[in-house]
Amino acid sequence: MLPIFLLNDAPSGPANRRAPLYTPTERARRDATRWTVVQGLLAPVQFLVFLVSLGLVVRFLWTGQGATAAAWSVLLKTSLLYLIMVTGCIWEKVVFDRWLFAPAFYWEDVFSMLVLALHTAYLLAWWNGWGTPTEQMVLALAAYAAYAINATQFLLKLRAARLDMAGATA
């Protein structure tokens, strides 16, 4: 169940209030760093690659065709994931003075570790020839399911930050 503050644009009552996502100093650092722009560009690119790759993986699992294209798409998606994780750590260090697990993004970072582990497991399986192509693609689907949950976490945080801004200007 989603917390009530994520469902309502205008939370009411003290029970529904939460601390703002950013302090004024963190918000200023977030707005001033180029890493915010980098994250803002990489996230939709990664999501687009995810959607295309998901289609290729499902096509392979459904028809048995396109194993090479599906595998390369997962490799590209995984490369983008690593890139966004590294740049995200830099962003977190600039904004929160922590490389990872800043309180504002703690659970998103924890779940990101699962996403990374599953994508890395796929890389190892592919590289070492562990399992059949079908088993490897099922592993890719598990990684993609975790990624979808993690992406949703970050979108909810983005929405919370926007609600904070709307509340601050109101």
Helices and strands as residue ranges (DSSP letters): H 4-7, G 14-16, H 24-32, H 34-63, H 67-96, G 103-105, H 106-128, H 133-169
